[in-house]
């Protein structure tokens, strides 16, 4: 059934989905591929869900050419939880980390990381975010355990057009709003975190706000 008044969505958050995808989702909500059960009712331990998970991971590996030494993790939780998880898992080597703050989301990530160690802001604090300063001007900490940046700052409209040089330490990238928007070299980053509701899926009940608490996050992490 076609909508009476179709709407063209230019929103920066939840993306518009092809009609055929919506139709397939609608059918799956009632009966997933003839299993007699809704995809929203099946057990996460069932063979049917295991196949969904495995097929999704295989598709991502093919699309992004993800190396075998990377793990794909689907994690529930808000953006703040992911900000904390990065610091809790990576800052311990030296107790220090470099953060490239180019907008609201990387600023929040840096503030959360300060709870777990010393955060070095590699570029001066700014009242407004309008650009990414040249990497030659960055003030790096030689003892930093990792380098963190947000690839695309949706609130401020600032996006990296290159992958930063981490100078030998793990590079962590928040790609919540531009993951799967283009091909990129996964191996150049140690960890990619993304909310799979902005440019790949509908928003469901979550609002695009500070906490992003009802989202599912996908993380690619190198062994």
MARBAFI-763563 format. One record per atom (N, C-alpha, C): x, y, z; atom name; residue number from 0. Coordinates in nm, 3 decimals. Each point is the difference from the previous one (the first is absolute). Example, Ala and Ser with C-alpha at 12.3 -4.5 7.8 and 13.67 -1.06 7.14 Angstrom:
2
((1.319 -0.569 0.780) N 0)
((-0.089 0.119 0.000) CA 0)
((0.090 0.120 0.000) C 0)
((-0.035 0.105 -0.072) N 1)
((0.082 0.119 0.006) CA 1)
((-0.077 0.109 0.073) C 1)
END
This chain:
223
((0.085 -0.120 0.000) N 0)
((-0.085 0.120 0.000) CA 0)
((0.088 0.124 0.000) C 0)
((-0.017 0.084 -0.099) N 1)
((0.081 0.121 -0.011) CA 1)
((-0.055 0.109 0.090) C 1)
((0.088 0.081 0.059) N 2)
((-0.046 0.110 0.084) CA 2)
((-0.074 0.104 -0.082) C 2)
((-0.103 0.063 0.061) N 3)
((-0.077 0.102 -0.070) CA 3)
((0.084 0.122 -0.030) C 3)
((0.078 0.042 0.098) N 4)
((0.086 0.117 -0.015) CA 4)
((0.143 -0.035 0.039) C 4)
((0.077 -0.062 -0.090) N 5)
((0.137 -0.039 0.033) CA 5)
((0.085 0.121 0.036) C 5)
((0.085 -0.015 0.100) N 6)
((0.085 0.108 0.049) CA 6)
((0.145 -0.028 -0.038) C 6)
((0.067 0.101 -0.051) N 7)
((0.143 -0.011 -0.029) CA 7)
((0.076 0.046 0.123) C 7)
((0.082 -0.088 0.055) N 8)
((0.068 0.026 0.126) CA 8)
((0.143 0.048 -0.024) C 8)
((0.028 0.125 0.035) N 9)
((0.135 0.054 -0.010) CA 9)
((0.065 0.013 0.138) C 9)
((-0.055 -0.068 0.100) N 10)
((0.051 0.010 0.136) CA 10)
((0.142 -0.052 0.011) C 10)
((0.076 0.060 0.093) N 11)
((0.139 -0.042 0.020) CA 11)
((0.009 -0.124 0.086) C 11)
((-0.110 -0.042 0.061) N 12)
((0.003 -0.116 0.088) CA 12)
((-0.048 -0.125 -0.071) C 12)
((-0.113 -0.058 0.042) N 13)
((-0.049 -0.122 -0.062) CA 13)
((-0.016 0.016 -0.151) C 13)
((0.049 -0.099 -0.074) N 14)
((0.002 0.011 -0.145) CA 14)
((-0.128 -0.052 -0.063) C 14)
((-0.028 0.046 -0.120) N 15)
((-0.114 -0.050 -0.077) CA 15)
((0.038 -0.138 -0.054) C 15)
((-0.092 -0.093 0.009) N 16)
((0.025 -0.137 -0.045) CA 16)
((-0.077 -0.029 -0.128) C 16)
((0.054 -0.086 -0.088) N 17)
((-0.072 -0.039 -0.122) CA 17)
((-0.134 -0.066 0.034) C 17)
((-0.098 0.023 -0.084) N 18)
((-0.134 -0.053 0.025) CA 18)
((0.002 -0.152 0.015) C 18)
((0.079 -0.068 -0.085) N 19)
((0.001 -0.146 0.005) CA 19)
((0.058 -0.052 0.132) C 19)
((0.091 0.077 0.059) N 20)
((0.055 -0.038 0.130) CA 20)
((-0.108 0.011 0.107) C 20)
((-0.076 0.109 -0.003) N 21)
((-0.107 0.018 0.097) CA 21)
((-0.105 -0.110 -0.012) C 21)
((-0.031 -0.041 -0.124) N 22)
((-0.098 -0.106 -0.020) CA 22)
((0.050 -0.132 0.058) C 22)
((0.129 -0.028 -0.019) N 23)
((0.057 -0.124 0.054) CA 23)
((0.000 0.001 0.152) C 23)
((0.033 0.116 0.057) N 24)
((-0.002 0.014 0.146) CA 24)
((-0.141 -0.022 0.053) C 24)
((-0.098 0.056 -0.070) N 25)
((-0.140 -0.015 0.043) CA 25)
((-0.039 -0.147 0.006) C 25)
((0.038 -0.076 -0.102) N 26)
((-0.032 -0.142 -0.002) CA 26)
((0.073 -0.074 0.112) C 26)
((0.125 0.038 0.025) N 27)
((0.079 -0.068 0.102) CA 27)
((-0.053 0.025 0.140) C 27)
((-0.068 0.113 0.019) N 28)
((-0.057 0.030 0.131) CA 28)
((-0.114 -0.095 0.035) C 28)
((-0.063 -0.057 -0.103) N 29)
((-0.110 -0.093 0.022) CA 29)
((0.049 -0.145 -0.006) C 29)
((0.079 -0.031 -0.102) N 30)
((0.049 -0.137 -0.020) CA 30)
((0.136 0.007 -0.067) C 30)
((0.107 -0.028 0.075) N 31)
((0.134 0.013 -0.055) CA 31)
((0.035 -0.120 -0.087) C 31)
((0.003 0.021 -0.131) N 32)
((0.042 -0.100 -0.098) CA 32)
((-0.066 -0.136 0.021) C 32)
((-0.130 0.001 0.030) N 33)
((-0.074 -0.124 0.013) CA 33)
((0.026 -0.078 0.128) C 33)
((0.061 0.063 0.098) N 34)
((0.029 -0.070 0.126) CA 34)
((-0.122 -0.008 0.090) C 34)
((-0.103 0.082 -0.030) N 35)
((-0.119 0.001 0.083) CA 35)
((0.012 0.089 0.121) C 35)
((0.105 0.079 0.007) N 36)
((0.022 0.087 0.114) CA 36)
((0.054 0.135 -0.048) C 36)
((-0.035 0.104 0.071) N 37)
((0.050 0.133 -0.035) CA 37)
((0.148 0.010 0.033) C 37)
((0.072 0.079 -0.079) N 38)
((0.142 0.021 0.029) CA 38)
((0.018 0.068 0.135) C 38)
((-0.103 0.070 0.048) N 39)
((0.008 0.068 0.128) CA 39)
((-0.033 -0.091 0.118) C 39)
((-0.045 -0.122 -0.030) N 40)
((-0.039 -0.093 0.105) CA 40)
((0.101 -0.112 0.021) C 40)
((0.085 -0.025 -0.098) N 41)
((0.088 -0.116 0.007) CA 41)
((0.109 0.016 0.106) C 41)
((0.043 -0.111 0.054) N 42)
((0.105 -0.001 0.101) CA 42)
((0.134 0.037 -0.061) C 42)
((0.079 0.077 0.073) N 43)
((0.133 0.036 -0.049) CA 43)
((0.094 -0.120 0.001) C 43)
((-0.044 -0.111 0.057) N 44)
((0.080 -0.123 0.002) CA 44)
((-0.046 -0.100 -0.107) C 44)
((-0.105 0.035 -0.073) N 45)
((-0.055 -0.093 -0.098) CA 45)
((0.087 -0.010 -0.124) C 45)
((-0.020 -0.109 -0.074) N 46)
((0.076 -0.020 -0.124) CA 46)
((-0.035 0.107 -0.103) C 46)
((-0.127 0.043 -0.001) N 47)
((-0.041 0.102 -0.097) CA 47)
((0.071 0.132 0.026) C 47)
((0.008 0.040 0.128) N 48)
((0.071 0.125 0.029) CA 48)
((0.149 -0.014 -0.024) C 48)
((0.056 -0.115 0.034) N 49)
((0.143 -0.022 -0.023) CA 49)
((0.033 0.018 -0.147) C 49)
((-0.089 -0.048 -0.087) N 50)
((0.021 0.016 -0.144) CA 50)
((-0.006 0.147 -0.040) C 50)
((-0.094 0.076 0.057) N 51)
((-0.008 0.143 -0.029) CA 51)
((0.130 0.069 0.039) C 51)
((0.049 -0.030 0.118) N 52)
((0.125 0.059 0.049) CA 52)
((0.117 -0.036 -0.090) C 52)
((0.012 -0.128 -0.032) N 53)
((0.113 -0.045 -0.083) CA 53)
((-0.007 0.059 -0.140) C 53)
((-0.121 0.004 -0.058) N 54)
((-0.015 0.056 -0.135) CA 54)
((0.033 0.149 -0.001) C 54)
((-0.039 0.072 0.105) N 55)
((0.028 0.143 0.009) CA 55)
((0.150 0.025 0.009) C 55)
((0.069 -0.079 0.082) N 56)
((0.144 0.016 0.012) CA 56)
((0.071 -0.033 -0.131) C 56)
((-0.047 -0.105 -0.067) N 57)
((0.061 -0.038 -0.128) CA 57)
((-0.019 0.109 -0.105) C 57)
((-0.119 0.062 -0.001) N 58)
((-0.026 0.108 -0.096) CA 58)
((0.089 0.120 0.027) C 58)
((0.016 0.036 0.128) N 59)
((0.087 0.112 0.035) CA 59)
((0.144 -0.027 -0.039) C 59)
((0.046 -0.122 0.025) N 60)
((0.138 -0.035 -0.036) CA 60)
((0.022 0.012 -0.150) C 60)
((-0.101 -0.040 -0.077) N 61)
((0.012 0.007 -0.146) CA 61)
((-0.004 0.145 -0.049) C 61)
((-0.095 0.077 0.051) N 62)
((-0.017 0.139 -0.045) CA 62)
((0.122 0.085 0.033) C 62)
((0.053 -0.015 0.122) N 63)
((0.110 0.085 0.047) CA 63)
((0.136 -0.067 -0.011) C 63)
((0.002 -0.124 -0.050) N 64)
((0.127 -0.073 -0.010) CA 64)
((0.071 -0.002 0.137) C 64)
((-0.074 -0.041 0.103) N 65)
((0.053 0.000 0.136) CA 65)
((0.099 -0.115 0.017) C 65)
((0.122 0.030 0.045) N 66)
((0.101 -0.106 0.019) CA 66)
((-0.044 -0.102 0.104) C 66)
((0.058 -0.120 -0.008) N 67)
((-0.037 -0.108 0.091) CA 67)
((0.040 0.028 0.145) C 67)
((0.095 0.090 0.021) N 68)
((0.044 0.027 0.137) CA 68)
((-0.084 0.107 0.069) C 68)
((-0.115 0.032 -0.059) N 69)
((-0.094 0.093 0.063) CA 69)
((-0.124 -0.075 0.046) C 69)
((-0.052 0.041 0.115) N 70)
((-0.123 -0.057 0.053) CA 70)
((-0.113 0.100 -0.018) C 70)
((-0.118 -0.051 -0.032) N 71)
((-0.119 0.084 -0.012) CA 71)
((-0.087 -0.025 0.123) C 71)
((-0.029 0.106 0.074) N 72)
((-0.080 -0.011 0.122) CA 72)
((-0.126 0.084 -0.013) C 72)
((-0.115 -0.060 0.027) N 73)
((-0.125 0.075 0.006) CA 73)
((-0.031 0.022 0.148) C 73)
((0.005 0.124 0.043) N 74)
((-0.011 0.032 0.142) CA 74)
((-0.115 0.097 0.025) C 74)
((-0.083 -0.031 0.099) N 75)
((-0.105 0.093 0.039) CA 75)
((0.061 0.110 0.086) C 75)
((-0.057 0.119 -0.007) N 76)
((0.047 0.106 0.087) CA 76)
((0.006 0.134 -0.071) C 76)
((0.008 0.104 0.078) N 77)
((0.004 0.134 -0.055) CA 77)
((0.139 0.044 -0.038) C 77)
((0.007 0.119 -0.060) N 78)
((0.129 0.054 -0.041) CA 78)
((0.095 0.016 0.116) C 78)
((-0.051 0.044 0.115) N 79)
((0.086 0.019 0.116) CA 79)
((0.061 -0.132 0.044) C 79)
((-0.077 -0.107 -0.010) N 80)
((0.053 -0.131 0.035) CA 80)
((0.115 -0.041 -0.090) C 80)
((-0.011 0.032 -0.129) N 81)
((0.108 -0.032 -0.092) CA 81)
((0.122 0.088 0.026) C 81)
((-0.024 0.127 0.033) N 82)
((0.112 0.089 0.033) CA 82)
((0.077 -0.057 0.118) C 82)
((-0.073 -0.047 0.101) N 83)
((0.064 -0.057 0.119) CA 83)
((0.071 -0.130 -0.033) C 83)
((-0.063 -0.084 -0.083) N 84)
((0.059 -0.130 -0.032) CA 84)
((0.135 0.015 -0.070) C 84)
((0.010 0.098 -0.089) N 85)
((0.127 0.024 -0.068) CA 85)
((0.110 0.032 0.100) C 85)
((-0.028 0.095 0.089) N 86)
((0.100 0.040 0.098) CA 86)
((0.034 -0.112 0.097) C 86)
((-0.101 -0.069 0.049) N 87)
((0.023 -0.106 0.098) CA 87)
((0.084 -0.114 -0.057) C 87)
((-0.013 -0.025 -0.129) N 88)
((0.073 -0.110 -0.062) CA 88)
((0.137 0.039 -0.053) C 88)
((0.020 0.128 -0.033) N 89)
((0.123 0.037 -0.069) CA 89)
((0.093 0.094 0.075) C 89)
((-0.050 0.075 0.097) N 90)
((0.083 0.104 0.062) CA 90)
((0.097 -0.057 0.103) C 90)
((-0.020 -0.124 0.040) N 91)
((0.078 -0.057 0.110) CA 91)
((0.149 -0.014 -0.024) C 91)
((0.042 -0.008 -0.127) N 92)
((0.143 -0.022 -0.027) CA 92)
((0.086 0.110 0.059) C 92)
((-0.039 0.125 -0.016) N 93)
((0.077 0.112 0.054) CA 93)
((-0.083 0.091 0.089) C 93)
((-0.132 -0.019 0.000) N 94)
((-0.087 0.089 0.075) CA 94)
((-0.025 0.131 -0.070) C 94)
((0.040 0.010 -0.128) N 95)
((-0.014 0.124 -0.076) CA 95)
((-0.060 -0.030 -0.138) C 95)
((-0.067 0.099 -0.057) N 96)
((-0.058 -0.016 -0.133) CA 96)
((-0.008 0.133 -0.071) C 96)
((0.014 -0.003 -0.132) N 97)
((-0.015 0.119 -0.084) CA 97)
((-0.140 0.003 -0.059) C 97)
((-0.065 0.116 0.009) N 98)
((-0.134 0.017 -0.057) CA 98)
((-0.001 0.119 -0.096) C 98)
((-0.051 -0.024 -0.120) N 99)
((-0.017 0.106 -0.098) CA 99)
((-0.144 0.050 0.012) C 99)
((-0.018 0.114 0.064) N 100)
((-0.135 0.052 0.022) CA 100)
((-0.034 0.099 -0.111) C 100)
((-0.088 -0.043 -0.090) N 101)
((-0.041 0.084 -0.113) CA 101)
((-0.150 0.027 0.000) C 101)
((-0.069 -0.038 0.107) N 102)
((-0.143 0.021 0.007) CA 102)
((-0.058 -0.053 0.129) C 102)
((-0.132 0.000 0.006) N 103)
((-0.070 -0.034 0.123) CA 103)
((0.023 -0.144 0.045) C 103)
((0.003 -0.094 -0.095) N 104)
((0.012 -0.140 0.039) CA 104)
((0.140 -0.036 0.047) C 104)
((0.102 0.047 -0.066) N 105)
((0.136 -0.028 0.048) CA 105)
((0.026 0.072 0.131) C 105)
((-0.065 0.115 0.020) N 106)
((0.013 0.071 0.128) CA 106)
((-0.059 -0.083 0.113) C 106)
((-0.117 -0.059 -0.023) N 107)
((-0.062 -0.086 0.101) CA 107)
((0.086 -0.123 0.026) C 107)
((0.060 -0.055 -0.106) N 108)
((0.085 -0.118 0.017) CA 108)
((0.121 0.032 0.086) C 108)
((0.060 0.116 -0.023) N 109)
((0.117 0.042 0.078) CA 109)
((-0.037 0.021 0.146) C 109)
((-0.115 0.061 0.023) N 110)
((-0.044 0.024 0.138) CA 110)
((-0.024 -0.131 0.074) C 110)
((-0.055 -0.099 -0.069) N 111)
((-0.022 -0.130 0.063) CA 111)
((0.132 -0.070 0.028) C 111)
((0.095 0.011 -0.092) N 112)
((0.130 -0.067 0.018) CA 112)
((0.078 0.058 0.117) C 112)
((-0.025 0.126 0.034) N 113)
((0.070 0.063 0.111) CA 113)
((-0.028 -0.069 0.133) C 113)
((-0.106 -0.079 0.006) N 114)
((-0.032 -0.074 0.122) CA 114)
((0.098 -0.116 0.022) C 114)
((0.072 -0.038 -0.105) N 115)
((0.082 -0.121 0.007) CA 115)
((0.149 0.026 -0.020) C 115)
((0.037 0.121 -0.031) N 116)
((0.141 0.031 -0.020) CA 116)
((0.019 0.144 -0.043) C 116)
((0.120 0.031 -0.042) N 117)
((0.033 0.136 -0.043) CA 117)
((-0.025 0.015 -0.149) C 117)
((-0.082 0.097 -0.035) N 118)
((-0.034 0.024 -0.140) CA 118)
((0.074 0.123 -0.051) C 118)
((0.068 -0.017 -0.111) N 119)
((0.069 0.111 -0.066) CA 119)
((-0.081 0.042 -0.122) C 119)
((-0.043 0.127 -0.003) N 120)
((-0.070 0.053 -0.117) CA 120)
((0.104 0.048 -0.100) C 120)
((0.008 -0.067 -0.113) N 121)
((0.110 0.025 -0.093) CA 121)
((-0.016 0.132 -0.076) C 121)
((-0.122 0.055 -0.001) N 122)
((-0.019 0.132 -0.061) CA 122)
((-0.063 0.091 0.106) C 122)
((0.025 0.131 -0.006) N 123)
((-0.051 0.093 0.102) CA 123)
((-0.152 -0.004 0.010) C 123)
((-0.050 0.025 0.121) N 124)
((-0.144 0.006 0.019) CA 124)
((-0.060 0.112 -0.085) C 124)
((-0.116 -0.027 -0.057) N 125)
((-0.066 0.100 -0.085) CA 125)
((-0.144 0.020 0.046) C 125)
((-0.048 0.124 -0.013) N 126)
((-0.139 0.028 0.036) CA 126)
((-0.095 -0.046 -0.111) C 126)
((0.051 -0.003 -0.124) N 127)
((-0.076 -0.049 -0.114) CA 127)
((0.086 -0.098 -0.078) C 127)
((-0.066 -0.099 -0.059) N 128)
((0.071 -0.100 -0.078) CA 128)
((-0.038 0.017 -0.147) C 128)
((0.097 0.035 -0.081) N 129)
((-0.027 0.026 -0.142) CA 129)
((0.093 -0.074 -0.094) C 129)
((0.110 -0.057 0.052) N 130)
((0.097 -0.062 -0.088) CA 130)
((0.086 -0.098 0.077) C 130)
((0.081 -0.077 -0.073) N 131)
((0.099 -0.090 0.060) CA 131)
((0.137 0.061 -0.021) C 131)
((0.066 0.048 0.105) N 132)
((0.134 0.059 -0.016) CA 132)
((0.098 -0.099 -0.061) C 132)
((0.094 0.051 -0.077) N 133)
((0.100 -0.085 -0.062) CA 133)
((0.073 -0.083 0.105) C 133)
((0.025 -0.126 -0.032) N 134)
((0.059 -0.090 0.098) CA 134)
((0.140 0.044 0.043) C 134)
((0.067 0.076 -0.081) N 135)
((0.134 0.049 0.037) CA 135)
((-0.005 0.096 0.118) C 135)
((-0.118 0.053 0.030) N 136)
((-0.014 0.094 0.112) CA 136)
((-0.045 -0.068 0.129) C 136)
((-0.026 -0.129 -0.006) N 137)
((-0.049 -0.070 0.118) CA 137)
((0.109 -0.015 0.106) C 137)
((-0.040 0.013 0.124) N 138)
((0.092 -0.017 0.112) CA 138)
((-0.019 -0.139 0.060) C 138)
((0.076 -0.097 -0.050) N 139)
((-0.014 -0.138 0.042) CA 139)
((0.079 -0.030 0.127) C 139)
((-0.051 -0.092 0.081) N 140)
((0.070 -0.048 0.118) CA 140)
((0.075 -0.128 -0.038) C 140)
((0.132 -0.001 0.008) N 141)
((0.076 -0.119 -0.040) CA 141)
((-0.029 -0.122 0.086) C 141)
((-0.065 0.021 0.116) N 142)
((-0.031 -0.111 0.089) CA 142)
((-0.147 -0.043 -0.008) C 142)
((-0.073 0.055 -0.094) N 143)
((-0.143 -0.033 -0.012) CA 143)
((-0.018 -0.148 -0.037) C 143)
((-0.099 -0.063 0.061) N 144)
((-0.029 -0.140 -0.029) CA 144)
((-0.073 -0.018 -0.132) C 144)
((-0.074 0.102 -0.043) N 145)
((-0.073 -0.008 -0.126) CA 145)
((-0.038 0.141 -0.045) C 145)
((-0.042 0.010 -0.127) N 146)
((-0.049 0.126 -0.057) CA 146)
((-0.146 -0.018 -0.038) C 146)
((-0.085 0.090 0.047) N 147)
((-0.144 -0.011 -0.022) CA 147)
((-0.051 0.119 -0.081) C 147)
((-0.088 -0.027 -0.095) N 148)
((-0.065 0.110 -0.074) CA 148)
((-0.137 -0.044 -0.047) C 148)
((-0.085 0.098 -0.030) N 149)
((-0.132 -0.025 -0.056) CA 149)
((0.007 0.033 -0.149) C 149)
((-0.025 -0.099 -0.084) N 150)
((0.018 0.017 -0.144) CA 150)
((-0.098 0.102 -0.059) C 150)
((-0.120 0.007 0.056) N 151)
((-0.100 0.094 -0.052) CA 151)
((-0.082 0.056 0.115) C 151)
((0.013 0.129 0.023) N 152)
((-0.072 0.068 0.109) CA 152)
((-0.132 0.055 -0.054) C 152)
((-0.108 -0.074 0.024) N 153)
((-0.129 0.039 -0.058) CA 153)
((-0.054 0.131 0.055) C 153)
((0.023 0.026 0.128) N 154)
((-0.053 0.122 0.061) CA 154)
((0.065 0.124 -0.059) C 154)
((0.130 -0.010 -0.028) N 155)
((0.076 0.117 -0.043) CA 155)
((0.031 0.003 -0.150) C 155)
((-0.026 -0.111 -0.069) N 156)
((0.023 -0.002 -0.144) CA 156)
((0.146 -0.008 -0.039) C 156)
((0.081 -0.069 0.081) N 157)
((0.143 -0.013 -0.027) CA 157)
((0.033 -0.147 -0.026) C 157)
((0.061 -0.029 -0.114) N 158)
((0.034 -0.138 -0.035) CA 158)
((0.145 -0.009 -0.046) C 158)
((0.069 -0.103 0.045) N 159)
((0.137 -0.025 -0.046) CA 159)
((-0.003 -0.049 -0.144) C 159)
((0.092 0.050 -0.081) N 160)
((0.014 -0.051 -0.136) CA 160)
((0.127 -0.083 -0.014) C 160)
((0.056 -0.041 0.114) N 161)
((0.117 -0.087 0.001) CA 161)
((0.002 -0.077 0.131) C 161)
((0.082 -0.105 0.003) N 162)
((0.018 -0.077 0.123) CA 162)
((0.124 0.052 0.070) C 162)
((-0.012 0.046 0.124) N 163)
((0.116 0.056 0.070) CA 163)
((0.113 -0.101 0.017) C 163)
((0.121 0.051 0.007) N 164)
((0.118 -0.081 0.028) CA 164)
((0.010 -0.015 0.152) C 164)
((-0.014 -0.121 0.050) N 165)
((0.000 -0.022 0.144) CA 165)
((0.140 -0.009 0.059) C 165)
((0.101 0.001 -0.085) N 166)
((0.140 -0.005 0.045) CA 166)
((0.028 -0.123 0.085) C 166)
((-0.055 -0.112 -0.043) N 167)
((0.034 -0.128 0.062) CA 167)
((-0.088 -0.047 0.113) C 167)
((-0.093 0.084 0.046) N 168)
((-0.090 -0.043 0.107) CA 168)
((-0.136 -0.036 -0.060) C 168)
((-0.083 -0.077 0.070) N 169)
((-0.131 -0.034 -0.054) CA 169)
((-0.082 0.124 -0.035) C 169)
((-0.064 -0.005 -0.116) N 170)
((-0.086 0.110 -0.045) CA 170)
((-0.145 -0.042 0.017) C 170)
((-0.077 0.079 0.073) N 171)
((-0.140 -0.030 0.027) CA 171)
((-0.087 0.103 -0.070) C 171)
((-0.099 -0.048 -0.074) N 172)
((-0.084 0.090 -0.079) CA 172)
((-0.148 -0.020 0.033) C 172)
((-0.069 0.110 0.030) N 173)
((-0.145 -0.001 0.015) CA 173)
((-0.059 0.032 -0.138) C 173)
((-0.065 -0.100 -0.060) N 174)
((-0.059 0.018 -0.133) CA 174)
((-0.151 -0.017 0.005) C 174)
((-0.061 0.050 0.106) N 175)
((-0.143 -0.022 0.021) CA 175)
((-0.088 0.052 -0.114) C 175)
((0.042 0.104 -0.068) N 176)
((-0.089 0.060 -0.100) CA 176)
((0.045 -0.020 -0.144) C 176)
((0.118 -0.058 -0.022) N 177)
((0.041 -0.020 -0.140) CA 177)
((0.055 -0.139 -0.028) C 177)
((-0.020 -0.091 0.094) N 178)
((0.039 -0.139 -0.022) CA 178)
((-0.079 -0.057 -0.117) C 178)
((0.066 -0.069 -0.091) N 179)
((-0.059 -0.058 -0.121) CA 179)
((-0.041 0.104 -0.103) C 179)
((0.038 0.127 0.021) N 180)
((-0.030 0.101 -0.101) CA 180)
((0.102 -0.003 -0.112) C 180)
((0.112 -0.064 0.024) N 181)
((0.106 -0.013 -0.100) CA 181)
((0.093 -0.112 0.043) C 181)
((0.083 -0.046 -0.091) N 182)
((0.099 -0.101 0.036) CA 182)
((0.119 0.067 0.068) C 182)
((0.060 -0.071 0.095) N 183)
((0.118 0.052 0.069) CA 183)
((0.087 -0.116 0.044) C 183)
((0.125 0.028 0.029) N 184)
((0.095 -0.103 0.039) CA 184)
((-0.017 -0.030 0.149) C 184)
((-0.067 -0.109 0.031) N 185)
((-0.025 -0.037 0.139) CA 185)
((0.129 -0.019 0.077) C 185)
((0.103 -0.053 -0.065) N 186)
((0.124 -0.035 0.069) CA 186)
((0.077 0.120 0.053) C 186)
((-0.035 0.120 -0.045) N 187)
((0.072 0.119 0.048) CA 187)
((-0.047 0.044 0.138) C 187)
((-0.108 -0.058 0.048) N 188)
((-0.052 0.035 0.132) CA 188)
((-0.005 -0.125 0.087) C 188)
((0.032 0.017 0.128) N 189)
((-0.006 -0.114 0.091) CA 189)
((-0.143 -0.030 0.042) C 189)
((-0.083 0.103 0.005) N 190)
((-0.137 -0.018 0.048) CA 190)
((-0.091 0.100 -0.069) C 190)
((-0.113 -0.049 -0.050) N 191)
((-0.103 0.087 -0.058) CA 191)
((-0.127 -0.020 0.081) C 191)
((-0.058 0.106 0.048) N 192)
((-0.128 -0.013 0.071) CA 192)
((-0.104 0.079 -0.077) C 192)
((-0.118 -0.060 -0.013) N 193)
((-0.105 0.068 -0.074) CA 193)
((-0.136 -0.036 0.055) C 193)
((-0.089 0.093 -0.004) N 194)
((-0.139 -0.027 0.035) CA 194)
((-0.070 -0.043 -0.128) C 194)
((-0.054 -0.120 -0.003) N 195)
((-0.062 -0.047 -0.123) CA 195)
((-0.148 0.039 -0.005) C 195)
((-0.024 0.131 0.016) N 196)
((-0.136 0.050 -0.017) CA 196)
((-0.002 0.130 -0.077) C 196)
((0.117 0.056 -0.029) N 197)
((0.001 0.131 -0.064) CA 197)
((-0.005 -0.009 -0.151) C 197)
((0.097 -0.069 -0.059) N 198)
((0.001 -0.003 -0.146) CA 198)
((-0.025 -0.138 -0.057) C 198)
((-0.026 -0.099 0.086) N 199)
((-0.031 -0.133 -0.052) CA 199)
((-0.140 -0.047 0.036) C 199)
((-0.060 0.053 0.107) N 200)
((-0.127 -0.051 0.048) CA 200)
((-0.093 0.112 0.040) C 200)
((-0.127 -0.031 0.024) N 201)
((-0.091 0.102 0.052) CA 201)
((0.032 0.029 0.145) C 201)
((-0.057 0.108 0.051) N 202)
((0.033 0.043 0.136) CA 202)
((-0.072 -0.078 0.109) C 202)
((-0.101 -0.079 -0.036) N 203)
((-0.080 -0.069 0.099) CA 203)
((-0.047 0.099 0.107) C 203)
((0.009 -0.033 0.129) N 204)
((-0.053 0.089 0.103) CA 204)
((0.105 0.095 0.054) C 204)
((0.123 -0.018 -0.039) N 205)
((0.107 0.083 0.055) CA 205)
((0.000 0.137 -0.065) C 205)
((0.035 0.098 0.080) N 206)
((0.016 0.134 -0.053) CA 206)
((0.148 0.031 -0.016) C 206)
((0.030 0.081 -0.101) N 207)
((0.138 0.038 -0.021) CA 207)
((0.033 0.112 0.096) C 207)
((0.052 -0.037 0.116) N 208)
((0.030 0.100 0.102) CA 208)
((0.129 -0.032 0.071) C 208)
((0.012 0.047 0.121) N 209)
((0.125 -0.014 0.073) CA 209)
((0.035 -0.145 0.029) C 209)
((-0.098 -0.076 0.044) N 210)
((0.033 -0.133 0.049) CA 210)
((-0.007 -0.108 -0.108) C 210)
((-0.087 0.016 -0.099) N 211)
((-0.020 -0.101 -0.103) CA 211)
((-0.022 -0.138 0.065) C 211)
((-0.081 -0.004 0.106) N 212)
((-0.002 -0.114 0.090) CA 212)
((-0.070 -0.125 -0.054) C 212)
((-0.083 0.012 -0.102) N 213)
((-0.072 -0.117 -0.047) CA 213)
((0.061 -0.059 -0.127) C 213)
((0.122 0.033 -0.027) N 214)
((0.062 -0.044 -0.123) CA 214)
((0.074 -0.131 0.016) C 214)
((0.024 -0.063 -0.112) N 215)
((0.092 -0.113 -0.005) CA 215)
((0.127 0.050 -0.065) C 215)
((0.112 -0.030 0.061) N 216)
((0.127 0.045 -0.054) CA 216)
((0.076 -0.116 -0.062) C 216)
((0.065 0.029 -0.110) N 217)
((0.087 -0.097 -0.063) CA 217)
((0.143 0.046 0.019) C 217)
((0.085 -0.089 0.045) N 218)
((0.139 0.034 0.021) CA 218)
((0.088 -0.099 -0.075) C 218)
((0.093 0.052 -0.076) N 219)
((0.103 -0.083 -0.063) CA 219)
((0.127 0.019 0.079) C 219)
((0.055 -0.106 0.053) N 220)
((0.121 0.012 0.080) CA 220)
((0.105 -0.099 -0.046) C 220)
((0.124 0.046 -0.005) N 221)
((0.111 -0.084 -0.044) CA 221)
((0.048 -0.087 0.114) C 221)
((0.030 -0.127 -0.029) N 222)
((0.052 -0.090 0.103) CA 222)
((0.134 0.049 0.054) C 222)
END
